Amino acid sequence: MFILLCIPCLAYGQMGYYRSVEGLKKAELKNALHDLIQPHQLLSYGGKGEGYTWAGFYACDRLEGEYVRDRYSLEQRRFNPDKSAVSNMNIEHIWANSWWGHLVNNAYCDLFNLYPSDATANGRKSNNPIGVVDGVVAYDNGVVKVGKSSSYRPDSLITVWEPADEWKGDFARTYFYMATCYQHMQDLWTTAEGQLTVDGSLWPTMRPWVYQLMLQWAKADPVDEVEQARNEAIYQIQGNRNPFVDYPQLCDYVWGDSMEYRFYLEPQSQEPELFVPAPGARIDYGLQALSLGFETTLALRGRNMPEGVDIAITGDAFAIGTTRISGNQLTEGFELPLSVHPSTPGAYQAILTIRNSQISQSDTLDISFVDGIPAYPATDIVCSASSRRFTAHWMDFQPGVTYTLEVYTKESNGSHKPYQTYTTMDHQYQVTGIQPSTTYYYTVSIIQNGELVASSNEIEVRMPEVSPVFSLSSYSIAFSTIPGKPSDAAQVAVTALSVPEYVTNVVLSAPFELSEDGQEWGQELILTGSNPIFLVRIGAVDVEGEYEGEMVVSTRGVDERIATLTASVDAQKAFFEDFETGSKGGYADALVTCTASAWRMTDVLLAGDDNRNGNKSVRMRNQGVLEMQSDKASGCDSLWFYAGLYNKDTGVKLSVYYSVSGGELWTPVAQDIPVGAWQRYGYALDVREDIRLRFVCNGTTNSKRINIDDVQMSDYRSVDAVEIMNNEENEMVRQDAFDLTGRRITDCHRGIQVRRGWKGWTR
């Protein structure tokens, strides 16, 4: 079992925080922890000062002398007096925001998932999972290491980042927290990097290689005072705790070798205890339909009461399914049947008493009934310059019927002023086009054959004043370039409506750059107007690698907007098409603009198939054609791409051509390639003119399909084009390669290395 090396001293109230999870194990324990630790209040994301993430860092990551505790580098930087963002540092997500599509939700803003980080280290860490770097090292600053790892699978190396030993336990317990607090986001973990870590389940959520490694790190680097203090500081801000810091042994009950044991705060205690419901609890079952009554179960769980307990309930219309629960039932957890069937509408209350010779406890149960359809408070109340709406809710009182929703305001004398009437078979409806700073009301009814069958209580909806709209055209921008050369620029549009001041500030950190006109580039812009447009790119950097940064866009009186910037600087990526930005769901002929080029796609679509790198790849069928519509400048020394059979299709071949005449004439690169399992193909072209590509699928039916992804071309006579390519094991393997004329490339002193699983270089 897990050896507890450090047990924090918790106040009694904090121990009571965990009462509801005692006596559980494995998935049930994780689910109960999930319900318990949801944050109650989150800071706004960013670095404006009070109320924002950097002010949170000031509270939980501050050293003596106002220095920032940086777990990613040895750099020493001080907090700003106004608690704003510190220069050359980022807000780092331990579980990368890109893993769940860059959605701005609780996980995005949760301080337990965020740490202040050196910007360079953060960029090199990128959105890769955590792991042990035991292969080729791409980056090492003495604290963070990035490189190849066999952690995932010994025969399939992946890129990971590895923290210093002194922080491994801290990050492990952050992983435990994220896998528990946000297990409900299992359908959002879609990126390839994210799916290396998570498995899309409520339990165990993390893949075995991840939680096994995190268990090792948590044991090797136990909880210390720094981690305890951070946990307490975040609790004061967010109102929730990391249970794996308060009780480090918990991780073993969820993922480790204590999974078959029940978790207790004090395992050796012999005192009789009732965990659920808590002493003096007040349970409210809300508004119910009088004609339907109400039936549910109430959980009871405790220990050390072999004689069991007696259950009694006092209150009109309340009834329980049993009055006696044995000690074993209490230990295992018992669901007590509870029903309420009153004869008249109104509010009802009951006292549930649980007692034996050792304990006596009373809890209050509340419930209200309406004679008709229970209507519930509105949600999704929005009042902005571009949208004014709310969503009305009510009980699905009689499935299959048509509900009539009446929305109205009231005159000063209380009489109704109709706004709109809607009909729907659903038990919710979005009401739009309403006025700001106005109070609306709604009721729901069922009308059949002109007769009123049932109606609801009245719900009040107070629409606020118009809130400003401040948004970006993109919150995730990817770049690709080669060393020493800036990337192509991406255009970003800002929408500012009903804001206090139409002045927009844009700030980012090197090596990323901003420009208003494409001529002058820097790290800060001040723009005016309701729809300013600017350019962003990664500047010229000499070191190959993956870079990541954040772009902060702000205006007075509105929460700032954060865009994630990523860049791949690779000598091989003078041209790199990953098809991530294109959109095409059908096979009909169309012109589609993707990441690196516009493509003519005939019998071709873009889809998230199994054969892909990232979120999407090309799928081709029949005699499908994928053709570039513009030239790549600077020629091409070498061509690479991934290809593989779609699904269980067989017998498909692929031909590849290039053109230096703008698509008038096509020269074959390789014809009738027998496509098999997903793998990478590479060809030496040695073309000095501007060039475009054409891929042709040689399938015979709709069921003969292939996928293509990550088309990559180096510049003509690029130093690194085919000179050295490291395979996953960094082995030096030389092989002759030929261009289309039959000339052996190695005669020109160009060696290559072969990646495992590659098709290889062909004549």
Secondary structure, DSSP 8 states (H G I E B T S, - for coil): -----------HHHHHHTGGGTT--HHHHHHHHHHH---S---BSSSSSTTBHHHHHHHHSB-GGGBB--SS-S---B--TT----TTEEEEESS-GGGGTT--SHHHH-GGGEEEEEHHHHHHHTT--B----S-EEEE-SS-EEEEESSS-TTS-EEEEE--HHHHHHHHHHHHHHHHHTGGGTTT--SHHHHHHB-SSSSS-B-HHHHHHHHHHHHHS---HHHHHHHHHHHHHHS---HHHHSTTHHHHHTSTTTTS---SSTT--S-EEEES-TT-EEEEEEEETTT-EEEEEEEEEES-TT-EEEEEESTTEEES-SEE-HHHHHH-EEEEEEE--SS-EEEEEEEEEE-SS-EEEEEEEEEEESSB-EEEEEEEEEBSS-EEEEEEE---STTS-EEEEEEEE-TTS-EEEEEEEEESSSEEEEES--TT-EEEEEEEEEETTEEEEEB--EEEE----B-EEEES-SEEEEEE-TTS----EEEEEEEES-S--EEEEE--TTEEEESSSSS-BSEEEEESSS-EEEEEE---SS-EEEEEEEEEEETTEEEEEEEEEEEE-TT-SEEE---S----S-S-EEEE-SS-EEEEEEEEEE--SS-SSS-EEEEEEEEEEEESS-BTT-EEEEEEEEEE-TT--S-EEEEEEESSTTSS-EEEEEEEE--SSEEEEEEEEE-S-BEEEEEEE-SSTT-EEEEEEEEE--TT-TTSSS----TT--------B-TT--BGGGGT------TT--EE--
